[in-house]
Amino acid sequence: MQESQFWSIIAMLDWEESGDDDAVLAPVVAYLTSKPDEEIFHFEEILAQKLHALDTRAHAREIGEDAYVDGEAYFSVDAFLYARCVVVANGKALFEQVLRNPREFPKDMEFEAILYVAQEAYEQKNEKEWDYVSPTDYETYSNLAGWQ
């Protein structure tokens, strides 16, 4: 899967269904379910790469009320991950804008559900449990260079 195809798939998210994450994700899940397993895995990997790229101290400082302050103050690693999901889920233009300028990060928003779209598609298609692990770690603090 090429990166351009990844962004085309992201554009399938149905934001008219905001408030019902399953409905927002349904077109993407349906599309991925029709693809070979390798494409589902590639989608997951590109998603992980995008989330990893946004995993920086500069971005964490810009997420709104739950922003990173310093190593002493409480900071929710999950909230930061889910905030990064919002950026990716809103498409290539926003992703590139926020990547270049962390101050453009959407404030006080999250979209955790996108983390499970490839898993859902795989499990629907294959009727077996997802066991793929992306080689790129997207968990908060995994981008070591971004936190120096």
N, C-alpha and C positions, 0 to 999 in steps of 0.2 A: 504494500500500500504506500502510495506516495503521500507526502504531506498535504498536497492540494486536495487529494481525495479525503483525507482526514477532515479537513476544514469543510468540505462539501457535506460530509456526514454530520458534522456538528451543526451545520446550517439547517438540518432537518428537524432540530428540536422545535417542538410546537409550543411556543411561548404564549399562545392564546389560551393554553390550558394551565397557566401559572396558578400555583396553589395546589395542584395535583401533580406531583413529581412523576408518578408513573405515566400519566397522560402526556406530559411534556416529553418524556423519554421514549414513548411508544414508537414513533416513527423510526428512531435510530435503532432500537432493539429489533424491530421488524426487519429493517434493512440488513443489519448485521447477521441476523438469523439465517438469511438467505445466502450468506457468503461462506466460503471455505473457512475452516477453523484457523488457518494461518492468517487470514485477513482479520479475523476477530482478534487474534493475538497481536497483530501489527497495530491495530487500532489502540489496544491497551498500552502498547509500548509507546506510541506517539503521545497518547494522553499523559503517560508517566513522564516523558521527557519534557512536555510543556509545563506540567506541575513542578517538576524539579527545577526548571529554569527560573520560575518565579519564587523559589524558596531562598530568599535572601533577607538579610537584616533590613535593608532599605525598603523592601516591599512589606515586610512584617510591621514596620513602623507606620504604615499608611492604610491599615485596614479599617480604621474607625475606632470605636469605643474599646475594643479588645486588642488594640495595637500593642506591639512589643515596645517596651520602654527601656529596659536594661536587664541584665542577668539576675537581678534581685527581685524585681516585681513579678507577680503572677502573669503568666502568658500561656494561653491555651494553644497547644500545638495543633489540636484538632480544629479549633475555630480558624486558625490560619490556613490549614489545608483546605477546609471547606470554602474559605474566602477565595483561595486560588482557583478552586473549581469554578466559581462564578466567572472569573476572567476567561478561562478557557471555553466555558460553555457559551459565552457571548461572542465567540468567533475570532477569526484571525486578526481583524482590524483592532479590536480592543486588546487582544493578547499582545500584539506588537507594540501598541501604544503604551500599555502598562509596563511591558518589559523594558522599554526605553526610558520611561518616566514613571517611577514608582508612585509619585504624587497623584497620578491619574487613577490609582487603584479605587474601585468602587468601595464605598464605605458601608460597613455594617450589613453585609449581605453574605449569604452562603448557599451552596448548591451541592451538598454532599452526594446526592443521588447519582450524579454522573460517574462517580467512582465505580459503580456497580453495573454500568450499562453493558460492558463486554461480557462480564460474568453472566448476566441475565440472558443475553443472546446465546451464549455458548450452552448454558444449561437448558434453555428451551429447545435449542436445535438438537442437542445430543442426548438429552434426558440422562445426563450424568453430571456429577459434581465438577465444578471448575477447580483445576489445580495448577493453572498457569501462574507463574511468578515472573513479573517483568524484571529484566536485568537492571532497569533504572529504578532507583528508590525515590519515591516522591514524598516520603514522610518528612515532616518539618525537621530541619537541621541536617538533612541528608546532603544538601548542596554545601559541602564544606567551604568551598571558595566563596560562596555567597554570604557566609556568616563570619568571615575573617574581619 
